[in-house]
Amino acid sequence: MKLLGKTITLQKALPWLLIICGVIGLACALIIMYDKVELLKNPAFRPGCDLNPIISCGSVMESKQANVFGFPNPFLGIVGFSVVVTTGVAILAGAAKLKRWYWLGLQAGTIFGLCFIHWLFFQSVYHIGALCPYCMVVWAMTITLFWYVTLHNIQTGVIQLRGRLQQAAFFARRHHLDIVLLWFLVIAGLILKHFWYYYGQYL
């Protein structure tokens, strides 16, 4: 990958990606958890990100989808992003080469996170009808983590591909940033299309 005109290998960039995405995701999860606790203590409490009928963290937090596994969803983010940050720091600190099982575990975690945030996206947009800005940042961090952990695991042989899948992986490595940006644009486009009835009146 290239940054400021310089070529940086994925192996060198990955720990920084893990730390940056992990810290941002963890911060958002902690903010959501704080607001959730305040809302439980005081039903009249309104989070600072309740800006309008669409951008409304309170509406999302009060929904049944906010407690899918019987506890607030941010707990998953706090645990998951903490593991991600710890992994990035350990690599930078010169930890010995992590075992294949560890990378497979991290891969499984990012796959679970990816599926979960897309389900939450669908629920937020098409059922709850409201969006939480902090949640959307978590979505972006989770997608980024999944994408680059997957590319790393393919490149290092943790995940072994054959034939056309190998060719597809080569294409993905060459266009890694284009693909993830397109991913974000598709999500943004779906959100804008669904809520156009509200935002279109201001254009």
Residue pairs with C-beta under 8 A, 6 or more apart in sequence:
1 7
1 8
1 9
1 10
1 13
1 176
1 177
2 8
3 13
10 148
10 151
10 152
10 155
10 173
11 152
11 155
11 156
13 148
14 88
14 91
14 148
14 149
14 152
15 87
15 88
15 89
15 91
15 92
16 88
16 92
17 88
17 144
17 145
17 148
18 84
18 85
18 87
18 88
18 91
18 145
18 149
19 85
19 88
19 89
19 92
21 81
21 84
21 141
21 144
21 145
22 81
22 82
22 84
22 85
22 87
22 88
22 141
22 145
23 81
23 85
24 137
24 141
25 77
25 80
25 81
25 84
25 137
25 138
25 141
25 142
25 145
26 77
26 78
26 81
26 82
26 85
28 77
28 134
28 135
28 137
28 138
28 141
29 74
29 77
29 78
29 81
29 134
29 138
30 74
30 78
31 134
32 57
32 61
32 72
32 73
32 74
32 77
32 132
32 134
32 135
32 138
33 72
33 74
33 75
33 78
35 45
35 47
35 48
35 57
35 58
35 61
36 61
36 66
36 72
36 74
38 45
38 47
39 45
39 47
39 58
39 61
39 62
45 58
46 58
47 57
47 58
47 61
49 55
49 56
49 57
49 132
49 133
49 134
50 56
50 57
50 58
50 59
52 198
53 130
53 198
54 129
54 130
54 131
54 195
54 198
54 199
55 130
55 131
55 132
55 133
56 130
56 131
56 132
57 132
57 133
57 134
57 135
59 128
59 129
59 130
60 66
60 124
60 128
60 130
60 131
60 132
60 135
61 132
63 123
63 128
65 120
65 123
65 124
65 127
65 128
66 72
66 73
67 73
68 116
69 76
73 120
76 113
76 116
77 138
80 109
80 113
81 141
83 106
83 109
84 106
84 145
87 98
87 106
90 98
91 98
100 158
103 149
103 152
103 153
103 156
103 158
104 153
104 158
106 149
107 149
107 150
107 153
107 158
107 159
110 142
110 145
110 146
110 149
110 150
111 146
113 142
113 145
113 146
114 142
114 143
114 146
116 142
117 138
117 139
117 142
117 143
120 135
120 139
121 139
121 187
124 130
124 131
124 132
124 135
125 131
125 190
125 191
125 194
125 195
126 194
131 191
139 187
140 184
143 180
143 183
143 184
144 180
147 176
147 179
147 180
147 183
148 176
150 159
151 169
151 172
151 173
151 176
152 158
153 159
154 161
154 169
154 173
155 173
161 168
161 169
172 179
192 199
